[in-house]
């Protein structure tokens, strides 16, 4: 569960028709999404996608932090947590979610709260999910005993945000900008309100806003529409609305009289400058222009602020976002400034560049580039039904789901005259919160009205042709094996390809190359990762900007990452644009420009990241864990550098070193390509064969050996002053691989100990029972190499430093109980069923299925490996699992444990 902080951009079509279906009446259909309304006011959206083998059920309630009154700050978010505590018919929701392998969450934002679960597409799972959402709409416990533990969990989530200077500054700036309107209050809430809210107030808030006529239910994925409508009518049709009608808020924020100033001083190293402008609601015609201007300012590398601050080395990074809100909102801009740079200079440049939006009007080139950037994102989201289904909540909260299509159309139709009019209207100093008050004899003010007549805006919207539903792809192991084409090209590239008809004709191609060995890769440090990060920053024939523009035109994405001599490339595109995207990928991979100025910007960015995290508990705990477990000599490819060593390595990296590494280590070596989606497989194979024949590195690939080593028993504290949140990490090394006979049982044992959605021994103890941790759990990282057998169990918890003793005791007692008492039959049944269904969900997602296929090719095995593993897990007994617990799991005292936080006495 989390608070959403991102602006959302999506798409669709609409036509009017009124066809009865029992209680449900068909209202509209837009690019594959159909709206129905029930007699009790519930709105239902169905979005079938046969190419998805999962279903996502997402219910959005029109209640967020905007609806909170005095003493209620954070109540909508606290209630989001409480609704997971159960109902009479679903008393243990986390256990049910885990048993069905669901991927659930709940989020709260200014105008809405939503709950969703994605799961394997079966009729039984769909009926269960609909029954769950209908039941907790009106029958959630909202009990005092649950509040007593959960308020401290929410407080811990609040405290984790207090560790982040970027988030703290943003909240204070927003709070200062809004004098009266609730958008000025953080969704996470006020600490005292979270701690002191009476259960009766929370129950009243729940009964007031959780009702059919204040909710929109959306079902996306592979389902039978007729059956689904019948189920929805059965589950939700009998729910009646409260007798008291809903009344919306009516507070309007008055025009700002002058530029405002916010200064915050806390422990940390990275400096930050930011700016906020009041802007219209998402439904307002000017909002599309605001989102375009935000991109024109912050885009990398074309943005005005990026060029003025990052390219000139005055700052390390720049980002901006403008939430899609129901009532007038804001545009927020953030600039990270490393400690060795002058923040005052950065702030001056920030302000002068923002003022320049009016003095130097936006150009046609800037407009077209920003439109292409935004429309590319919109197009990619629209092709992913599960993603679209959950993020549709942003538009529902802002007034109507069809606003996502209207927003897209407004971006497409934006003219130069329109966008410059918006820039002149809103980008004025008196509408800004940044630095200081400036007196003026002739003040400028902008009064931003609420959107009126929203119904008339959306009711006659016609939209455009939808993208279809794709084919029904069978994720059974044997079915995947039949569809999977395996082979090796003449140049040595091993491949695995599945041709299938995806909704929107989407396709993914992953390509990996491996070169070098322990000797040739010695003393390379950060050079391999920096080399990969430079590949998207220009080629010998294309500038960085030209690459970005071409990708926007192709509505495609290309990404690179590397670890030592291993380089991983991902291309996400459509059938129409795949080959052009592949050609661009090959050019970026083979002919990078390696511009010195781009390397300097990249180094500044990475140094700023290290600086930003140098006092963060989670980062420091992870770094210290790596240092304790370090067993390789300095210079070895697997040596774990300290923060200071990493900084020195980044600073020392030169263009010459990058160029040398690329010339020596970039080539096919051991190469694997996996393609999944709507494509012509032979065309792709022909391209890869022709394009990469002769592309050879100088150092043959040899796997870096990383064998098992015993756990170092230690429990160490790192003091991080002035941090409101602490982190505990633990690791226990196990000599085992994923082909070992004990692996299936140990996998399930780890799931029961710390996996699942809020449903494990550790989560139940530290979050559900003790209420001291927002996030706590454990897991199992299994080595796939049978020679190394270097696996580990891990555990983690975030919490307030004052709860250190409770966390330590909780880990100790739960691990002792795990070893001494073992597991139960019910735990085994739920964990096995959840694991199997979660694997089905994983194989239904092209990105995850591509990773499975890639790993199978690398380790010289087939999908039969996963099939056999599922059979072994299905056949497990309680005795099997308890035996591996006794064999491998050790008491908490024998783990490597690092605790980072402000543990000093108050």
N, C-alpha and C positions, 0 to 999 in steps of 0.2 A: 504494500500500500504506500502510495506516495502522493505528493503534491505536484501537480503538473506545472512546469515553468516554460513551456515552449509554445510559440505561435504555431498554428496548424494551417496547412493549405491542402484542399481536397477538390473533388469534381462530381457531376451527374446530369439528368434531363427530367422533364415533367409534363404530364398531360392530365386533364381532368376526366374522371369517369367515376360513377357511383354505382357499384355493383354490390348487392347484399351477399353476405356470407354468415348466416346466423346473426350473432351479435356484431360480428366484424363487417364493416362496410369499407369497400375499396374506394380510396379517395384519390390517389394519384400514383403515377409511375414515372420514374426518372432514371434513364440510363441503366436499367436493370434493377433499380430499387423501387419497391412498391410499398405505399403507405396504406394501412387500414386503420380504422378507428372503432373502438368498442363503445357500447352504450354507456359504460362507466367513465368514459373519457380517455382510456388508455390508447396511446398511439403505438402502432406496430409497424415496423419496417422490415421487409424481407428482401434479402439480397442473395439469391442462389448463385453458386459458383461450383459447377461440377468438377472443375479441375483441382479444387481443393478437397482433400480427403479429411478435412477437419470441419468442425462447426464452432462458431464463436457466438455466444449469447451475451449481449451487452445491454444493460438497462441503465438509462440515464434519468436521474431525478433532477428536477429544476430547482435545486437548492444548493447554494454554495456559501462562501463567506460573505457575499453581498447581502444575504438575508439575515445575518446575525445581528442581534440587538445588544444593548448594554449588558455587560457581564457574560456575554455569550461568545466572545471571540475564540474561534477555534472549535465551536460546537459542531459545525457541519463535518469537519474533519474527524473529530472525536467520535461522532456518530458513525462515520464510515468504518472505523475500527470496530465499534460495538456490534455492528450488523453481522460481523463474522463470528460472533459469539454463539449463535445458534437460535433455533426455534423449537417448538415442541416436536415437529415432524423431522427436523434436521438438527438434533441437539449438538452434534460435533461436526460443524461445517468443514474445518481444516482436514479432518480425517476423511470425509467424503471426497473432497477435492483431490487429495493425495491418492486415495484408493482408485480413482478413475483416471489418474494420470493427467489431470487438467492443468492448464497454465492460467491461473487466475490472478486478479488483482482488483483493487478499488482505488480510485483517485478522486481528489476533491480540488475544485478550482473556484474561481470567483462566482460563477453563475450556475454551476452544476456539480453533482456527484455521480460517478458511474461505477458500476460493478460489472465485471466480465469474467468469463471462463471460456478458454479454447480447449477442445477435447476431440478425441477420436470420433469420427462421424458414424455413430450408431443411433438407432431409434431409441434404445434404452438410455443412452447418455443424454440425448436431447430431452426426453421426457423428464429425466432427473433434474437437469439444469433449469428447465422451465418451472418445475415444481418448487425447486429451491428458491428461485427469484420471486415467485408468487407468494411463497410462504413468508419470506423475510421482508416482503413489502409491508406486511401488517402484523406479523406474529413474532418478530424478533424479540428476544428476551429483554434487552436493555435493562439488565439487572444490576442492583447495587454491588453485588459481589464481583461482577465482571468489571464494573467501573473502577473499583478499588485497585485492581491490578492494571487495567488498561490505561488509566490516565497517566501512570508513570511510564508506560511504554510510549505514549504519545509525547510525553515530556522528554523522553530520551531522543525521539525523532526531532523534537524542537531543539534539543541541545546539540545534536549532530549538525544541524544547520548553523548553530552559533559558532561552530569551529571554522566555518567557511567565510573568509573576509568578503569575497565577491557577493555571496548571498546576503550577508549582513548589510553591506553597503546598499545593495539594491533595495532591500526591504525598507531601510531608513529613507532613501531617496523617494521611493513611492509613497511612503507614509507622510513625508513632508509635502509632497506635491498635492495630495488630496486632503483638503481640510475637513470636509464633511462626508464625502462619499466613502462607502465601505471598501472600494477598491484600494484605498490607502492602507487597509489592514491586511497583514499576511494571512494567507489561508491556514497556515500551521497554527495560528492563534496566539493568544496572550498567555504567558506562563501561569499567572495567578488564576485566570479563568479556567484553564485546563485543570489545574489542581483542585479548584474549589467548587466546580459546577455541581449543584445538587442533582441527584438522580432524577428527581421529579421534573426538573427543568429539561433535562435531556430527553426524558420520555415524552414530554409535551412537544418538544421540537420534532421528535420522530413522528408523532401522531399528526402533527400539523402538516408536514411536508411529504411524508411517504404515503402516497395514495395514487390510485390509477390515473386521475386526471392531472397529475403533476409528473408523469413518467412517460418515457418513450422506450419501448422495447425493440431491439434490433437483433435479428438473427441472420448471420452470414455463413456461407460455406456450402457444403453438400448436404442437402436435405430435400425431402418431398414437401412441396409447398402446401398441398391440400392437407396432408397429415399434420403438418406443423401448425396450420391455422386452426385445425380442430383441437390440437393440444393446447394452444394458447387460449382458445375460448374456454376449454375445460378448466385450465389452471387459474386464469385471471378473470373469467367472466362473472364469477360469483362474488368477487371482491367489491364491496360498496364504498363509495366515497364518504368521508366524514360530513356531518351536516353543516359544519361551518365552511363557507366558501373561502377559497384562497384569495389573498390580496397581495399584489406585487408591491415592491418597494417603489418609492417615488422621489427620493432625495436626488437633487441635482447639484453637481459641483459648480460653484460660481466661477466666473472667469478669474484667472490669476492676475494679480495686480503688478507683479514684478518678478524678476528672476530670483530664485531662492537658492540658499546655500546649505549644504550638509557636510560636516566634517566628522569623521570617526577615527579614533585612535585605539588600536588593539595590537596584541602581539602578532608578529608576522613580518615577512620580508618584502613581498611583492607590493608595489604601490598600484593604486587603481584610481582612475578618473572616470566619471560617468556623467551622462546627461539624460534627462527625461523631458519629453514634450507631451502635453495633453493632446489626445487625438480622438476622432469620432468612433462610434461603435462599429463593430464588424459589419453590420448590415447597412451602414451609411455608404453612399456612393464614393466618398472620399477615402475610405479605408484602403481600397485597392491601391490607390496612389501612395498612401503612407507605406504600405508594404513594399512597393517598388522603390520608393525613396530609401527605405531602410537597406535594401539590397545595394542600391547605388552608392550608399555611404560605406557599407561594411564588407562588401564582397571581396574575396581574395582571388585574384590579385587586382581587380579593376576598381575597387571601391575608392571613393575620394579620401575617406579617413584612412584606409589601408595604405594608400600611396603617400599620404601626408605624414603618417605616424610610423607605420611598420617599415615601409621601404626606406625611410630616412633614418631608421634605427632609433627613433625616439620612443618607441613602444614595441612590445613583443607580440601583441595580438589585439584584435578588435572584433567585437560581435555586437549584434543588435537583435531585438525581438519586439514584436507588437502583438499582444494577445488578442484573439478574436472574441471580443466581449459583447454582451448584450447592450450595455450602456457605454457612454463615452469612456475610453480607456487611455492608453499611453503607448508611446514608442520609447524604449529604453536602450541606451547605447553604453557599452562597457569597453574601457581601454586598460589593458594590463601594462604596467610600466616597471621594468626591472629596477632594483635598488640602485644600480650604478647609472641610471638615467635620471634626468631632471623632470619630476612630475609637474612642476609649475610650467615648464616649457610645453609638456604634453597637453596640459589643460588649455593653455593658450591656443595651441594648434587645433585642439578639439573644437573649441568655441569658434575660432575664426573659420574653420572649415564648415561648421554647421551654419554659421552666418552667411557663408559663401553660397549656400544653396539658393538664397534669394538674390545675391549680388551677381552670381554667375549661373545663369539658368541651366537646367538639365538639358543635355544635348540629345539628339535623336539616337545617336550611337549608344549612349548610356541607357536610354529608355529601352531600346530593343534588346540590349544585352541583359538588363535586369528582368525584362519580361520573359526572355528565353530561360534564364536561370530558374525563375519561380515556376514557370509552366512545366519545366522538366521535372521538378519535384512533385508537382501536382499530378503529372502523368504517371510517374512511378508509383505514387501512393494509390492512384485509382486502379492500378493493375493488381493490387494486393488486397483481396476482399477482406481478409481477417484484420489487417492493419486499418483499412478504411472503416471497417465496422466499429472499431473501438474509438478511433479519433473523430468519427462523426459526432461524438458527444460534444465537441467544441462548438459545432454549428447548431446543434440542438439547444445547447445552453444559451447560445446567442440569439435564439428566437425561432429557428426553423432549419431542418436538415438541408433544405434546398438552397440555403445561403451558400453552401460550398460550391455549387455550380454557378451561381450568380457571381460569386467572388472570382472564380476562374474566368468567366466571360468578361468581367470588368477589367481584369488584368489584360486579357487579349485585346480589348477595345480601347485601352488607354492611349490617349493622344498626347503629344508634346504640350499642347496648349493646356490641356486638363491637368497634367501633372505639375506644371509650373505654377498654375493657379493655386493648387493645393500647397505647394512649397511656400508660396508667398503668404498664404493664409495662416499656416500653423507654425512655421519655423521662424518664430520671432522670439527675442530674448525674454519678453515678459511672459511667455508661455512655457518657459523652461525652468527646470530645477537643476542647478549645477554648482553655483559658487557664491554669489554675493548679491545683495540688493543694489540696484542702480537707479537713482532718482531721475525723473524725466518730467519736463514741462508738458510734453505731449505724449502721454503714455499710449501704447498700443495694446489692445486686448482682443482676445478671441473668445466669443461665447459659443459653446458647442452644444447644440440641441440634441435631445434624444431622438432616435428614429421613430417616426410615426407611420401608421398605415403599413405595418410590416406584412399583414395578410395580403394586401393588394399587390405587394412586391413579388410574393412567391406564388400566389394562387394561379396565375396564368402563365407561369414560366414553362416553356416548351422543351428546352434543352436540345439534345442531339442524340444520335444513335448510340446504343450501349455497346459494350465490348464483348458481348456474348458470355456464355457460362463455361466454355472450355469442355474438355472431355473428362469423363469419370476415370481417374487414374487409380488402379488397384495397388495398394501399398503392401499387399502380402508378399512375403519373401520370394516365393516361387514366381509370382507375377512380375516382380521387379527383375528377377533373373532372366525371364523371357524377353523383357523389353531392353535389357542392358546389352549393348554391343561393346565388346572388349577386344582389344588388339594392340598392335605396336606398329607405328609408322616406320617407313624405311630409314628415317633419320634417328630412330631410337625412342621417340616420344610414345610412351604407353598411354592408352586412352580408355575411357569408359564413357559412353554416350547413351542417353535415353531421349529419344524423340517423343514428345507428347504435346498435345494441343492445350496450352495454358490459356486461361482467360487473358485477353489483351495481347496474345501471342508473345508472352514474355519468355526470355531465355537467359540462362546463366552459364558462363564458361569460366572454370577455374583452371589455372595453369601454374604449375610449380616446377622450379628448377633447383637442383642441388649440386654444389660443387665444393671441392676442397676437403681437407682433412685436418687433424689436430695440429699437424706441423705447419702446413701452408696457411692456416687461419690464425696462427699465433700472433699476438701483439697487434691485432687489428682493432680491438676495442669497440668503439661506437661506429667505426667507418662502415661496416656492412649495413646497419640500420639507417644511417644518414644517406648512404648511396641510394637505397630504395626510396627514401623520402624525397630525394631529388628528381626521381624519374618523371613525376607529373609537373615539373616546373620548367618545361621547355625542351624542345628537341633541336637538332641542327637546322631543321626546316620550319619549325613552328615555335612561336613564342608561347609563354605560359598562358597568356590571354587568349591566343588563338586556339589552344587546346581546350580551354574552358568553354569558349564559344562554340566550338565544334561539338563537344559533348552535350551542351545544352540543345543544340540543333538536332542532334541524334537522340536526345532524351535517354542518354545512356550514362553509365558510371564505370570508371576504371580505377581500381585501387591497387596499391603495391605495399607490401611489408616484407621485412627480412629479418632473419636471425642467423648470424654467422654466414655460412655459404648457402643458406636456404632462402630462396626468394619466392614469394607467393603473390600471384596476380589474380584478380577477380574482374570479370567483365559482366555487367548486367545490362541487358538491352532488350530489343524486340526483334522478331524475325526480319522485319524490314530493314532494320539498321545494324544488324549483327555484324555483317562482314565489314562495313565501314568502321565499326567500333573495333573489330579485331585488327584491322589494318592500322588504326591509330595506336592500339595497344602495342603492336609490334614495333612501330616507329619509336614510341616512348621507351620501350625496353631496350632496343638495340642502338638507338642514336640519340641519347640524351645530350642536351647542350651543356649542362653543368656550369651554369653562370655563377661567377664568384658572388655577386650580390644576392643571389637566391640562397646560396649556402650561408652567408652571413645572417640573413633573416631567419633561416631555419635554426642556426645555432643560437641566436637570441631567443627564439621561441622555446627551444628545449632547455636552455639555461633558466629561463623564466619559470618553466614548469618545475624544475628542481627547486628553485628558490621558493616558489609558492607552496611547495609541499614540505619544505625543510623543517617545519614545526608541526606538521599534521600527524596525529597519532597513528592512523592506519598506514600511511606511507613509511613512517619511521619503524613501526613494528615489522612491516614486510622487509624493509632493508636490513634490519638487525637479524631477522630470521635467516635471510640469505647469507649474511656474514658468518653466523654461527655454523651454518651447514656448508660453508665454503671449504672444499677440500682439494681444489686445483691451484696450482701455482699461478702467480700473477703473470698475465700474458696469455695463459691458456684460453681458448675460445669459450670455455664454460666457467671461467673465473667470474665471481660476482664482485663488481667494483663497489667501493664506498661512494657516497654522494660526492665527496671532494675529488675522488679519482675520476668519477664520471664527468664532473664539471671540467676538470683539467683535460680530459680526453676530448670533450666537445670543443673546447677552446683551441686545442692543438690541431684539430682536423683541418686539412687544407684541400683546395680543389685538386691539386696534384695527387693527393692520396686517394680522393674519391675516384678520379679518372683511372688511376692505376688499379684500384680494386675492381672497377667495372671491366677493364680490359682483361684482367686475369681470371675473374671468378664468374663473369656472366657468359653463359653458354648453356647448351642443353644439359650436359652432365647426366644426372638421373632426372628425367623429365616426365611429368604426368599431366595429362589434360583430362578434365571431366566436364562434359556438357550436358545440361538438362533443360528441356523446354521445346518451344516451337522453332524448329530450324531444319535445314537440310544438312544432315550429318556428313554426307560425302563432301559437300562444299567446304565445311569446316575442316575436315581432315585434309583435303587438298591444299587448303590455305596453310595449315600448320606444317605440312610436309614441305611445301615450296618455300615458305617464308623463313623457316628456321633450319633448313638444311645448310650445313657449313657454319652454323652459329655455335662455336665451340669455345669453351673456357680452357685455361692453361693448366688447371689443377683438377685431376679426376676426383670424383666424389668417393669419400669413405666416411661411414657413419662415425660421429663423435661418441665414444664410449662413455657412458655415465652410469656405472654400476651401483648396485645397492650399497648403502653404508649404514651402520647402526645409528639409532637415535641418540642424540646427546641430551641427557636428562638435565634440564635447567628451567628455572622459573624466574624470569628477569623483568625488572621494571625500567621503563624509560620515562622520565619526567618531562611533560610538555606543558609549561606554565600557561595559564589563562585559556586553556581549552576546556570547553564545557562537556566534551564527550571523550570517552576513552575507548580503547580497542584492545581486545585480547585475541591473539592468534596462537594456535598450537599445532604441532605436527608430530606424527608417530610414523617412523619409517617401517615398511613391511617388505620382506623379500618375496615378491610374488609378481606375476605378470597376468595379462588378461587371457592367457591360454592355460594358466595353471588350473588344476581341478578344483581348488578352493575359491577361485575368483567369483563364481556366481553367488555362493553363499556369503562371501565377504561383501560383495556389492550390496546385497539386500540388507545385511547387518548394518552397514554404514547408512543406508537409507532410513532404517528404523531409528538409529541413534540420532541422526541430525538432518535428514533430508525432508522432502515433502513440503507442503505449504502450511506453515505454522503447525505441522503435525509430526512431531518427532519427540524423542525423549528430551533432548536439550531445549528445543523451542517450547515444549509444553512446560518445562521447569522454569526457564529463565524469562519467558515472555508471558505465557498463559497463567502460570501459577504465581511466581514471584513478582512478575511485572517490572523487571529491572532492565530489560533489553528490548529495543525495537527490532533488532536483527540478531539472531543467534542460531547456530546450527553446526553441523559437521558433515563431512563427506569423505569420498575416497577417490584419489587420483591414481588410476591404474596405469602402469607402464605397459605398452604394447610390445616391447622388445623382450623376447624370452631369454636373451642372454644377460641383459642388465638387471631385470626384475627389480627396478628401482621405483617402488610404489610408496604411497603414503596415505594415511588417514589425516584429516585436518579438522580443526574446530575453530570457531570464531564467535565473538560477541561484541556488540557496541553497547555502551552503557554510560551512565553518569559516574565520574570518578568516585563519588561517595559510596557507590554500590560495589566497589571492588571486592570486598570480602564475600558478599552474597554471590557474586559471579564465580569466584574461585571455589566456594563451597558447592555451588550448583554443579559445576563441571566435575568436581571430585566425586560427589555423591552419585551423580547420574552415571558416570563411567563405572564406578564401583558396583552399582546396582545392575548395570548392563552385564558386567563380567560375572557377578555372583548369582544373579537370578535368570539371566538369559531373556529370551523374547517369548511372547505368547503366540498362540495359534491365530488369534485375530490380527495381531500386528503383522504376522507373516502373510496372511491372506491379503490384507489391504496393501502391503508393500509390493507384493508380487503383481497384483492386479494393476496397481498404479504404475509400476515400472513398465509393464507390457503395453499399457495404453499410451504412456508417455513415449515409448519407442515408436508406436504407430504414428503419433503426432509428428515425431521427428522425421520419419521417413516421408511424411506428407509435405514437408517443407523442402523446396528445392535446394536451398543453401545447405541445410543439414544433411540431406541425402547425398549431396555432392561431396561433403566431407567424409561420409561413411565410405563412399565408393573410392575416393582418393586414398584413404587409409588402407582399404582392402588391397588396392593395387600395390601400394608401397610395401605392405607386409606380406604380399603374395598369397592372398586368401580371397575367397569369394563371399557373396551374400549368405552362403551356407553357414559361414561362421556365426553371423548374427542369429540365423534361424536356430542353429544348434544351441546357442547361448540361451535363447528364449525358452527352448525345451528344458534345458537344465534348470533354469530359474523356476519354471512352472512346476518342476518335480521336486523342488526343495521341501524338506521337512523342518520342523522346529529343531530337531536334533542336529540336522546338518548345519544350521545357522549357529546354534549354540556351541557346536564343536569348533567352528572357526573363530568365534568370539574368544573362546578359551585359548585357542592356539595363537592368535595374533594380537588381540587388544590388550593393552597394558594399563595399569592404574595411572591416573592423572599425573602422579609424581614422576613417572618415567617418560613423560612427553617433553618436547622442547616447547616452552611456553614463553611468549613475549607479551608484556602488558605495557601499553603506552597511554599516558594520560596525566592529568594534573592531580597526582596522588598525594601532594603535600598536605599536611594538616591545615585546616582553615585557621 
